[in-house]
């Protein structure tokens, strides 16, 4: 099995160096790119075959939340692990909504970082104990009650594809209409199924109308 290719995005070189040192001790992991801000990581990912980005939230030029959202729109198969000093529940929620698959603290040790990467690469989510506690406390206090659009973030590209799915376009037809590959359409469709909890295309259509995401199937 090929090694996991990882890119690091953090505006502090000493942090990137520390993470890189931890990762380089793992024979199955390759650090293939580094960036100091959101714009730079977007450029670096274009030029490298990256499986996962370890993304700091607070960065200049473009923060990790916006960078994650753009990365997931352009590269839906790419995984993002948020790494930060803050366990603020708002940041956690924003990163999840942007498409991050996990969230751990910068205080995490080598084993937790390894576990997070392994879990995410299996297609699952990983959240540190601090992040989990923060979200649970938020729910207990009642702050978690929000609109469905807040709870489930659907990107602009995913919404475009959902609209075409409702109109009964096939993956290939959607790909041609949006000038993207059918493989990318399939990845967006899988993301939509995962986010909405739908089991199939009919479930996606039902979800779209139940939550007023589509005004008319004839548009």
C-alpha positions as CSV (number, residue, x, y, z in Angstrom):
1,X,0.0,0.0,0.0
2,X,1.3,3.5,-0.9
3,X,2.4,5.8,1.8
4,X,0.0,8.5,3.0
5,X,1.1,11.8,1.4
6,X,0.6,14.8,3.8
7,X,0.9,18.5,3.5
8,X,1.4,20.8,6.5
9,X,-0.2,24.3,6.8
10,X,0.8,26.4,9.7
11,X,2.2,29.9,9.9
12,X,4.8,29.0,12.5
13,X,7.8,27.1,11.0
14,X,8.8,25.7,14.4
15,X,5.4,24.1,14.6
16,X,5.7,22.7,11.1
17,X,9.2,21.4,11.9
18,X,7.9,19.7,15.0
19,X,5.0,18.0,13.3
20,X,7.3,16.9,10.4
21,X,9.7,15.4,12.9
22,X,6.9,13.4,14.5
23,X,5.6,12.3,11.1
24,X,8.9,11.3,9.6
25,X,9.3,8.7,12.3
26,X,6.4,6.9,10.7
27,X,7.5,4.8,7.7
28,X,4.1,4.8,6.1
29,X,3.8,8.6,6.0
30,X,5.5,11.1,3.6
31,X,5.4,14.9,4.1
32,X,5.3,16.2,0.6
33,X,4.5,19.9,1.0
34,X,4.5,22.8,3.6
35,X,2.7,26.1,3.6
36,X,2.5,29.1,5.9
37,X,-1.0,30.4,5.0
38,X,-4.2,29.4,3.4
39,X,-3.4,30.7,0.0
40,X,-0.1,28.9,-0.1
41,X,-1.6,25.6,0.8
42,X,-4.1,25.9,-2.0
43,X,-1.2,26.4,-4.4
44,X,0.9,23.6,-3.0
45,X,-1.9,21.1,-3.2
46,X,-2.4,21.9,-6.9
47,X,1.2,20.8,-7.6
48,X,1.3,17.7,-5.3
49,X,-0.7,14.5,-5.0
50,X,-1.8,15.0,-1.4
51,X,-4.0,12.6,0.6
52,X,-4.4,14.7,3.8
53,X,-3.7,18.3,4.9
54,X,-2.9,19.0,8.5
55,X,-4.4,22.5,8.8
56,X,-3.9,25.2,11.4
57,X,-6.9,27.4,11.8
58,X,-5.4,30.8,12.6
59,X,-3.2,31.8,9.7
60,X,-2.6,35.1,7.9
61,X,-4.0,35.9,4.4
62,X,-6.5,33.1,4.5
63,X,-7.4,31.2,7.6
64,X,-7.7,27.4,7.9
65,X,-11.5,27.5,7.8
66,X,-11.7,29.3,4.5
67,X,-8.8,27.3,3.1
68,X,-10.5,24.0,4.1
69,X,-13.7,25.0,2.4
70,X,-12.0,25.9,-0.9
71,X,-9.8,22.7,-0.8
72,X,-12.9,20.5,-0.3
73,X,-14.7,22.2,-3.1
74,X,-11.8,21.8,-5.5
75,X,-10.5,18.4,-4.2
76,X,-13.5,16.6,-2.6
77,X,-11.4,13.4,-1.9
78,X,-8.8,15.3,0.0
79,X,-8.9,14.9,3.8
80,X,-8.3,17.7,6.3
81,X,-7.2,17.4,9.9
82,X,-7.5,20.6,11.9
83,X,-4.7,21.3,14.3
84,X,-5.0,24.2,16.7
85,X,-4.3,25.7,20.1
86,X,-8.0,26.5,20.7
87,X,-10.8,24.1,21.7
88,X,-13.4,26.8,21.0
89,X,-16.6,25.1,20.0
90,X,-17.3,27.7,17.3
91,X,-14.0,26.9,15.6
92,X,-14.7,23.2,15.8
93,X,-18.1,23.6,14.2
94,X,-16.8,25.9,11.5
95,X,-14.1,23.4,10.6
96,X,-16.5,20.5,10.5
97,X,-18.9,22.5,8.3
98,X,-16.0,23.5,6.0
99,X,-15.3,19.8,5.5
100,X,-12.6,18.8,8.0
101,X,-12.5,15.1,8.9
102,X,-10.9,15.7,12.3
103,X,-9.7,18.1,14.9
104,X,-6.9,17.7,17.4
105,X,-5.0,20.1,19.7
106,X,-1.4,21.2,19.1
107,X,-0.6,19.7,22.5
108,X,-1.4,16.2,21.1
109,X,1.4,13.6,21.2
110,X,2.8,11.5,18.5
111,X,0.5,8.6,19.1
112,X,-2.7,10.7,19.0
113,X,-1.5,12.3,15.8
114,X,-0.9,8.9,14.3
115,X,-4.3,7.6,15.4
116,X,-6.0,10.7,13.9
117,X,-4.3,10.2,10.6
118,X,-5.1,6.5,10.5
119,X,-8.7,7.0,11.4
120,X,-9.3,9.7,8.9
121,X,-7.6,7.8,6.1
122,X,-10.1,5.0,6.8
123,X,-12.9,7.4,5.9
124,X,-13.9,8.1,9.5
125,X,-13.8,11.2,11.7
126,X,-11.4,11.8,14.6
127,X,-11.8,14.4,17.3
128,X,-9.6,15.0,20.3
129,X,-11.1,14.6,23.8
130,X,-11.0,18.3,24.3
131,X,-12.9,18.9,21.1
132,X,-15.5,16.2,21.9
133,X,-16.0,17.7,25.4
134,X,-16.5,21.2,23.9
135,X,-19.1,20.0,21.5
136,X,-21.0,18.0,24.1
137,X,-21.0,20.9,26.5
138,X,-22.4,23.1,23.7
139,X,-25.2,20.6,23.1
140,X,-26.0,20.3,26.8
141,X,-26.3,24.1,27.1
142,X,-28.7,24.1,24.1
143,X,-26.4,26.0,21.8
144,X,-26.4,23.1,19.3
145,X,-29.9,23.8,18.2
146,X,-29.5,25.4,14.8
147,X,-30.9,25.3,11.3
148,X,-30.2,22.3,9.2
149,X,-28.1,24.4,6.9
150,X,-25.9,25.4,9.9
151,X,-25.6,21.8,11.1
152,X,-24.9,20.3,7.7
153,X,-22.7,22.5,5.5
154,X,-23.2,21.9,1.8
155,X,-20.7,23.7,-0.4
156,X,-21.7,25.8,-3.4
157,X,-20.4,23.1,-5.8
158,X,-22.2,20.3,-3.9
159,X,-25.4,22.4,-4.1
160,X,-24.9,22.7,-7.9
161,X,-24.6,19.0,-8.2
162,X,-27.5,18.3,-5.9
163,X,-29.7,20.6,-8.1
164,X,-28.7,18.5,-11.1
165,X,-29.3,15.3,-9.3
166,X,-32.8,16.4,-8.5
167,X,-33.3,17.2,-12.2
168,X,-32.3,13.5,-12.9
169,X,-29.0,14.2,-14.7
170,X,-26.5,11.3,-14.6
171,X,-23.0,11.6,-13.3
172,X,-21.6,11.9,-16.8
173,X,-24.1,14.5,-17.8
174,X,-23.4,16.5,-14.6
175,X,-19.6,16.3,-15.4
176,X,-20.1,17.6,-18.9
177,X,-22.4,20.4,-17.7
178,X,-20.0,21.6,-15.0
179,X,-16.8,20.9,-17.0
180,X,-15.4,18.5,-14.3
181,X,-14.7,14.7,-14.4
182,X,-17.3,12.1,-13.6
183,X,-15.0,10.9,-10.9
184,X,-15.2,14.3,-9.2
185,X,-19.0,14.3,-9.5
186,X,-19.0,10.8,-7.9
187,X,-16.9,12.1,-5.0
188,X,-19.2,15.1,-4.4
189,X,-22.2,12.7,-4.5
190,X,-20.6,10.5,-1.9
191,X,-19.9,13.6,0.3
192,X,-23.5,14.6,0.0
193,X,-24.7,11.1,1.0
194,X,-22.4,11.2,4.0
195,X,-23.4,14.7,5.1
196,X,-27.1,14.3,4.7
197,X,-27.4,10.7,5.9
198,X,-29.2,9.8,2.7
199,X,-28.8,6.2,1.5
200,X,-29.3,6.8,-2.2
201,X,-30.3,9.3,-4.9
202,X,-34.0,9.2,-3.9
203,X,-32.9,10.1,-0.3
204,X,-30.8,13.1,-1.6
205,X,-33.8,14.4,-3.6
206,X,-36.1,14.0,-0.5
207,X,-33.5,15.8,1.7
208,X,-33.2,18.6,-0.8
209,X,-36.9,19.4,-0.8
210,X,-37.4,18.8,2.9
211,X,-34.8,21.4,3.7
212,X,-35.7,23.9,1.0
213,X,-32.3,23.6,-0.8
214,X,-34.0,23.4,-4.2
215,X,-36.7,25.8,-5.2
216,X,-38.0,23.8,-8.2
217,X,-37.0,20.6,-10.0
218,X,-37.7,22.3,-13.3
219,X,-35.3,25.1,-12.9
